Amino acid sequence: MQSTVRPNATLVDLLDRVLDRGLVINADIIISLAGVPLIGINLRAALAGMDTMVKYGVMREWDEAIRAREQEG
């Protein structure tokens, strides 16, 4: 069995992999003072190439609308 770790991987390699496969971050943050919750934040972020996003159904309608608008004009 061979190692999958590449010692010479660069930032470009990492970015290429993230855009190809996608990355999703979900975070729930609550800021409280003296045990009293003051602010609640629900964060969901997705980073991927457009082909990957469309493949998984993220922003499909937006992509189709933009492409249709470009073909018209």
Backbone as CSV, one residue per row, in Angstrom:
resi,resn,N_x,N_y,N_z,CA_x,CA_y,CA_z,C_x,C_y,C_z
1,MET,0.837,-1.171,0.000,0.000,0.000,0.000,0.886,1.240,0.000
2,GLN,0.634,2.159,-0.922,1.457,3.352,-1.039,0.790,4.532,-0.344
3,SER,1.619,5.413,0.169,1.125,6.610,0.838,0.495,7.555,-0.175
4,THR,-0.600,8.199,0.219,-1.244,9.172,-0.661,-0.773,10.589,-0.374
5,VAL,0.070,10.766,0.629,0.583,12.082,0.972,1.694,12.451,0.001
6,ARG,1.573,13.636,-0.583,2.600,14.121,-1.501,3.399,15.210,-0.795
7,PRO,4.670,14.985,-0.556,5.453,15.959,0.202,5.664,17.275,-0.540
8,ASN,5.522,17.295,-1.845,5.772,18.502,-2.624,4.482,19.170,-3.092
9,ALA,3.365,18.901,-2.432,2.096,19.513,-2.811,2.169,21.021,-2.578
10,THR,1.610,21.781,-3.501,1.645,23.235,-3.416,0.245,23.776,-3.162
11,LEU,0.170,25.065,-2.956,-1.114,25.725,-2.761,-1.999,25.563,-3.991
12,VAL,-1.399,25.576,-5.156,-2.151,25.383,-6.400,-2.767,23.988,-6.435
13,ASP,-2.029,22.974,-5.989,-2.568,21.610,-5.928,-3.760,21.541,-4.978
14,LEU,-3.641,22.190,-3.829,-4.727,22.206,-2.856,-5.957,22.907,-3.421
15,LEU,-5.756,24.056,-4.036,-6.867,24.797,-4.621,-7.531,24.009,-5.739
16,ASP,-6.744,23.349,-6.564,-7.291,22.521,-7.640,-8.154,21.400,-7.077
17,ARG,-7.695,20.784,-6.014,-8.462,19.688,-5.396,-9.762,20.194,-4.773
18,VAL,-9.700,21.343,-4.090,-10.906,21.908,-3.474,-11.918,22.292,-4.539
19,LEU,-11.481,22.931,-5.615,-12.412,23.332,-6.670,-12.984,22.127,-7.393
20,ASP,-12.211,21.054,-7.499,-12.688,19.846,-8.175,-13.669,19.062,-7.307
21,ARG,-13.385,18.938,-6.030,-14.219,18.118,-5.137,-15.224,18.930,-4.341
22,GLY,-14.883,20.162,-4.009,-15.764,21.016,-3.228,-15.447,20.965,-1.744
23,LEU,-15.860,22.009,-1.059,-15.637,22.137,0.372,-16.855,22.836,0.963
24,VAL,-17.444,22.258,2.000,-18.605,22.848,2.665,-18.269,23.044,4.132
25,ILE,-18.565,24.235,4.629,-18.335,24.552,6.033,-19.673,24.937,6.657
26,ASN,-20.041,24.265,7.732,-21.229,24.599,8.520,-20.766,24.997,9.907
27,ALA,-21.255,26.137,10.391,-20.857,26.584,11.725,-22.035,27.255,12.419
28,ASP,-22.217,26.947,13.682,-23.182,27.616,14.545,-22.395,28.289,15.656
29,ILE,-22.519,29.604,15.739,-21.753,30.372,16.716,-22.728,31.139,17.607
30,ILE,-22.535,31.046,18.903,-23.339,31.813,19.854,-22.385,32.611,20.733
31,ILE,-22.577,33.916,20.738,-21.764,34.792,21.577,-22.603,35.155,22.794
32,SER,-22.063,34.858,23.963,-22.815,35.136,25.191,-21.945,35.900,26.178
33,LEU,-22.611,36.618,27.057,-21.935,37.389,28.088,-22.598,37.059,29.422
34,ALA,-21.844,36.578,30.365,-22.343,36.183,31.691,-23.445,35.140,31.574
35,GLY,-23.294,34.224,30.635,-24.256,33.145,30.470,-25.514,33.526,29.711
36,VAL,-25.591,34.768,29.221,-26.760,35.226,28.465,-26.379,35.290,26.991
37,PRO,-27.048,34.495,26.136,-26.726,34.543,24.712,-27.138,35.882,24.103
38,LEU,-26.190,36.528,23.429,-26.452,37.836,22.833,-26.635,37.759,21.324
39,ILE,-25.775,37.002,20.668,-25.798,36.922,19.204,-25.669,35.464,18.789
40,GLY,-26.499,35.066,17.840,-26.394,33.729,17.260,-26.134,33.834,15.771
41,ILE,-25.178,33.092,15.290,-24.817,33.115,13.868,-24.852,31.691,13.337
42,ASN,-25.548,31.513,12.224,-25.584,30.231,11.535,-24.914,30.456,10.185
43,LEU,-23.791,29.802,9.950,-23.004,30.025,8.744,-22.926,28.749,7.926
44,ARG,-23.186,28.885,6.633,-22.986,27.775,5.711,-22.295,28.337,4.479
45,ALA,-21.134,27.815,4.184,-20.357,28.283,3.045,-19.941,27.095,2.192
46,ALA,-20.007,27.284,0.880,-19.584,26.241,-0.053,-18.568,26.839,-1.015
47,LEU,-17.507,26.103,-1.253,-16.473,26.517,-2.194,-16.212,25.356,-3.132
48,ALA,-16.424,25.600,-4.420,-16.197,24.556,-5.423,-16.189,25.207,-6.793
49,GLY,-15.683,24.488,-7.764,-15.764,24.938,-9.140,-17.212,24.886,-9.608
50,MET,-17.558,25.664,-10.619,-18.945,25.727,-11.077,-19.438,24.368,-11.546
51,ASP,-18.618,23.592,-12.217,-19.033,22.256,-12.664,-19.408,21.371,-11.479
52,THR,-18.632,21.436,-10.417,-18.912,20.638,-9.222,-20.182,21.116,-8.544
53,MET,-20.376,22.436,-8.459,-21.579,22.979,-7.821,-22.829,22.538,-8.575
54,VAL,-22.799,22.630,-9.896,-23.960,22.237,-10.703,-24.195,20.732,-10.590
55,LYS,-23.124,19.961,-10.556,-23.239,18.504,-10.433,-24.013,18.107,-9.179
56,TYR,-23.798,18.840,-8.080,-24.469,18.531,-6.822,-25.732,19.364,-6.598
57,GLY,-26.137,20.136,-7.592,-27.394,20.872,-7.498,-27.325,22.194,-6.758
58,VAL,-26.135,22.691,-6.494,-25.987,23.974,-5.818,-25.926,25.064,-6.881
59,MET,-26.773,26.048,-6.780,-26.800,27.204,-7.691,-27.119,26.815,-9.133
60,ARG,-27.810,25.731,-9.347,-28.123,25.287,-10.706,-28.992,26.313,-11.436
61,GLU,-30.046,26.816,-10.773,-30.939,27.784,-11.406,-30.196,29.068,-11.758
62,TRP,-29.329,29.517,-10.859,-28.555,30.724,-11.108,-27.653,30.537,-12.325
63,ASP,-26.983,29.400,-12.412,-26.091,29.118,-13.532,-26.863,29.093,-14.847
64,GLU,-28.036,28.443,-14.851,-28.834,28.377,-16.072,-29.314,29.762,-16.493
65,ALA,-29.712,30.597,-15.534,-30.167,31.953,-15.854,-29.037,32.792,-16.433
66,ILE,-27.868,32.700,-15.860,-26.714,33.463,-16.362,-26.342,33.006,-17.767
67,ARG,-26.317,31.696,-17.996,-25.968,31.180,-19.323,-27.011,31.573,-20.364
68,ALA,-28.299,31.548,-19.994,-29.358,31.943,-20.927,-29.243,33.423,-21.271
69,ARG,-28.943,34.257,-20.286,-28.781,35.686,-20.525,-27.598,35.957,-21.453
70,GLU,-26.514,35.218,-21.280,-25.339,35.391,-22.139,-25.624,34.968,-23.576
71,GLN,-26.422,33.924,-23.761,-26.738,33.457,-25.113,-27.656,34.434,-25.836
72,GLU,-28.531,35.139,-25.092,-29.439,36.102,-25.701,-28.706,37.327,-26.215
73,GLY,-27.752,37.803,-25.470,-27.142,39.076,-25.838,-25.731,38.944,-26.146
